Structure formats: C-alpha cells, structure tokens
C-alpha cells in the first residue's frame, strides 16, 4: 500500500509521480512528496520544489532526515483550491514519525503553485 495513506497500491498512487508523471492536483503532489520522504527520494523532493524557494533547501539535511526518520503516517486535514484547473492551492496536513527515536507530529499548511509547464510545485509551508 502507498505510504501516503490513500489506501491504494503505491503503483497506482504515488509511484507514477515519483517516476516522472505530473501530479494532477496539489494534494496528489503533497501525498507524493510524503512518499518521497519515506522512500528517501531526495531528487524528487528537490525537483518538485518551486524554483522561487528551491535554493533554500538543504539537500544534505533533507537526505539525513529521510534516513534518520521512521515515517508513521500522513493525515490530510484540509485542502483549499489546488485542483486541476487551479493555479495555486493549499494543503494542510499532519505528518507523523520518529527521528532518532524521538516521535514527532508535524502540522503544516503547505502552499503549492502550478508552474508554466503545468506541473504542481511545493512553494513553502507554515509549521504549527
């Protein structure tokens, strides 16, 4: 089953997006990025980060976090826009895990934007 919690097999859920297919919605991109953290797919995380904020990503820190974390689940709390015809969207989620034996629950409102290429990109998020 897909790590994103959709209840679908990964091959029919986030797998195609990690393999290069464009995510059709902001929520689909959010779910696939969670799966990328679980799988340690750092290149996918970087390539789906909006160009306006991509330079702020610390590749080494992301790689380390992926390796040191046991991911325990993703819960989508709310979505605003981010559908196929939209240009922007917000996905609020809670990601649960344990890093180096310390459990965490990260609640975030993530902003997404559709690029000129028609693909969704993660812009940034407010963590609470």
N, C-alpha and C positions, 0 to 999 in steps of 0.2 A: 504494500500500500504506500501511497505517496506520503512523505514526511510532513507535507503541508497540512494534513488533517482533512483533506477533501473527502476522504473515503473512497477515492478512485485509485486504481493501479498507477504507479508512477509513470509508466509508459504511455498512459492515456491522459495524464495530468500535467505535471511539471517537466517530465522528461523531454518532450519535444522542444520546450522553450530553452532548456539548458543545452540542447543540441543545435539551437540556432533559429528555431521558428519564432516569429514575433508573438509576444503575449497579446491577446486581443483586448484586455482591459487592465486598468491599474491594479485591481485586486489579483488578477492572474499573475501579473508581474510581481506583486508583493509575495504571493504564495511561492512563486518560483525562486525568488531571492532567499526566502527562508530555506527552501530545499537546497539551494546552493550553499548556504552556511552549513547545513547538515552534511552535505557531501564534500565540503572543502573546495568548491568550485570558485576559486577566487577570481579567475579571469572573467567568469560570467558576472560576478558581483561588480567588477570594475567596468565591464562593457555596458552594463545596464544602469550605470550611474550617470546622471545628466552631466553634460560637458561643463556646465556652469559651476558645478561643485565637485567634479571628479578629482581635481588637483588636491582637494582636502583629504582624500582617502589615503590612509597609511597602509600600504599593501602588506608590509611586514606584520603590523598589528592585526589586520584582518586575518591573515594566514595563521598567526599564532592563536587568535581567538577561536577560529574554526577547529584547530587541532586540539585545543585545551578544553573545549566545551562538549558536554553531552547534552544534546538538544532534546527537550522533553515535550514540546508541543507548541502549536500556534493556534491562537484564537482570534478570529476576525471579529472586532467589536462593532465597527460601523464603516460604511463607505459613503462618500459624497462624490457624485459625478464619477468620472473615470471609466465611463462606458465606451463602447466602440466609436460613437460619434463625437465624443468629448475631446477636448484638447488638454484638460487638466483634471486631476482628481485627488482625493484624499482617502487614505485607508488607515483606520485606527485599529491597532492590533495589540495583543499581548503575546510575547514570546517567552517561553519558559525553558530553563535549562540549568545546568550546573557547570561552573567553570572552576577547575581545580578543586572540586569537592564542595564549592560554595554555591548553593542554589540561588537562582535569581528569577525575577519576573520583570521583564522589560515591557512597559506600556508606551506606545509611541503613536503619534499622529504623523503619518508619512505623506509627503506631497509628491505627486507624480505629474509628469508633463509628457505629452506626445511630441516627439521630435518631427522635424521636417521630413524624415524618412518614414514617418507613420508608425514608428515604434514607441512604446512607452518607456520612460526612464524615471528612475528614483531621483528626486531633487534633494530633499532633506527631510528631517523629521524633528518633532518636538517630543522629547522623552519626559515622562512624568513618573 
